[in-house]
Amino acid sequence: MKYEFNRIIVKNSCNCLLTLLMLPLLFGCVHDLPEQTQGNEWELYRTLAYYKYIERDTLKYNAARFLIENMPYHHSQARIYTDNDTLARWRNETDSIYYSIVKGVKMGNFPWDSLWNIKKAHREMIEADTLPDSVVDHSMLCDITELDFKFMTNHIDNAFRVWRESPFARNLTFEEFKEYILPYRCVEGYGFSETGKTYHDLFAKYVMADSTADLRTTIEYYNAAINNLRDMNGKTHRTRLAGLYDLYSRDFHDCVDIASYGCNILRACGIPVVVEHNVCYRSLSGRHYHCSVYNDSTDTWQTFNAESSLPGDGDWAFAETANVYRSTYAAQHDTPPFLKAEGEYVPSVLDDPCMKDVTAYLAKTVSITLPFHENTRCNLAYLATYSRDWQGCIPVTWGVIDHSHGKVTFDNAMPGLLYFPVYYPDENYHTFGQPFYIEIVDSMPIIRKIPYIDQADTSRTSITLTRKYPRKPNMKRVAEELIGGRFIGSRKGDFSDAVTLLEITEAPQPALLTYPLSHVGHYKSYRFQASEEHPNAHISMLEWLTSESYGYTNTMPAKRRHVLSPSDTIAVKHEANLMRIMDAEKWEDMVWKAEYDGNMQTAPSVYPNITLWLKEPQVVTHVRFSPKNADNGIHAGDEYELRYWDDGWQTCGTAKAKCEYIEFVDVPHGKLYWLVNLTQGKEEMPFVLDEQGKQRFVYYDIMDINGF
């Protein structure tokens, strides 16, 4: 005990002596600090002085300067006030159990089966209880006021060690190292602050388990480790983020979380990884964060989704994406926060000084110049595109306005994307041109107007609409694969005497419609049989119909067929006496099946047929069915709003759909329109109306996005 007390005194005395020796040296580092330190100067001075005068390592000193100079642009999401012993023991136990199983095991003989049983038992035990929450401060904290000497030196020393040791990093230049290995944060404002040393100590034993593994296999080790550690516990029922602890369960788990942790941990193990995100998609809602890794052997960047995919798996979504931005640690002085005029508003989606447009390595980009003659003090103009999440208009790239020549150039425009040219004199965008898209002709970008738009047309009209979103190519393919399928009947019930009652000869519409059967008779079994070429029952909704005049007791009211136009109401009246026939005691015994569950987006596609087994021969006169589809038609009972583009989205009013079509009156003619479902759903897309009044959507109908 006396020895321990003396050792503590000696240690503290050495620290004080070191501090005293460093005091005159610290003043040589004063000019290396930003202004926003707010009381944290001492910790940052110590870090710089340590590398400059104690270690005398010029590279580490410059690395520390790089981190500190750019710290004002970075924040942490929160911090744990007091750690929780229960959570710490739980994390250690999870790690210990998993490591005891996989230690020394190569990916080629990974113990997946034994792991499955252990994970299942452990998860059931954890999920039966509730783990406590940590005490967390969820304030957004600026890194330059929070990170101390210990954090900085631990992190920097680990980064330099893996740079020298890792086969995937040792060939990086110092400039590359500063962006791809050194940073402690990869997504601005996301995550709790953690050093690379901490990540390395916890995960290097998994990630670098095989020193001979290639880049792809090494990341496969990471994916396996994180997924297995999460699955060991499942849902712990915690309600608050807890930084590192969140890696050990599936309580908090989205694409930002996955990409951020994946990048930070892989960097800490010596793998040059960055996080990128797309601003939006062409025709889908939302945006996505992914990782990208530098492959030294091919001198290329390869994208992947940490935890679920590997570098080289393919461009999983880039045919659909708008501009892609890489998160950098260093401030990029060609971004809107630096290029804007004093006091100029920058839309939040592009108001990030630490991002770099990297779209060109994933998709085709071109440079275009547009005229700009607006009277504004703004330095920046933007190309916006459609996004439901941004009220129909989201800026995706920018250009600096050349006021003296009345023009603006955009260097990262994309072919095949609907564009609205806008600028922001205040928080609301103003337009400076009409919607357009870019087409590549003979390797040259050509600006195309959206067809069927006539700004000079002041007339008004009434329109009838049947969709809010176009039919997707894969859904069209699904319907086409039903061609050759047959509805057959069997008097014996075993189909040895099958009779064809209806053959599908053209792709059916994505709607619940009625089809009469030929050779109507008493059959004990009825079946839809898919074709041999496409043995998949892509039928999402199916009703076997009989006339109520037969008086069968195994019937129930049928769903109303879809009404796609006013003229379809006649067919509804003619079919009013049709009843749905069942092969079970009650409908609840059938509705669990995909073909009967009422969901347009599900179908028994893995099976080649659908069969109605009756107890005795009965007459079916019609079938009412729909092919599997994305269910983007009009829903009866839903509320809709029609908008049109005229220097921004304007409203034509709202209406409730009575059937599977909807009518709007007194609508401006010759515009770009957008039909909003106010009741449900997310998939919507702008469209125009052709000469026949038919909807033509900007993607798929006007622009083939699969070509980009």
Summary of the structure (lengths in Angstrom):
residues: 708
radius of gyration: 31.7
end to end distance: 72.9
largest distance: 103.5
contacts: 2235
relative contact order: 0.08
helix: 30%
strand: 26%
